[in-house]
Amino acid sequence: MPNGDELVEVLATLANPHRLRVVAALARERNYVSRLARELGISRALLQVHLRKLQAAGLVSAQMELSEDGKAMKFYEVTPFSIQLSPEAVAAAVLTLTTPEIVQRGGEEETPT
């Protein structure tokens, strides 16, 4: 089970429909950016933003490979993960937050009143 900070990061990262679709597509097969963008119907630039966030959260990994014609291609794949949420798991994760007094909301920090 991830610690509190890791859980917040993973849940915040997955709280985006585009990133959920990226993870679902990569769970079926590893893919490179251009083909994945076409399959998902989004721009390569937007896909790159989402892939960077997923990679920072440890949910996907990337590897450069050379195509047959010598072109460098960056392939992405899902990093295996499993998170089981329950009230008890959340309570345990809260104890490991580095800043328990701060409530994280959508990547922005708010101090409770």
Disulfide bonds with the S-S distance in Angstrom:
none
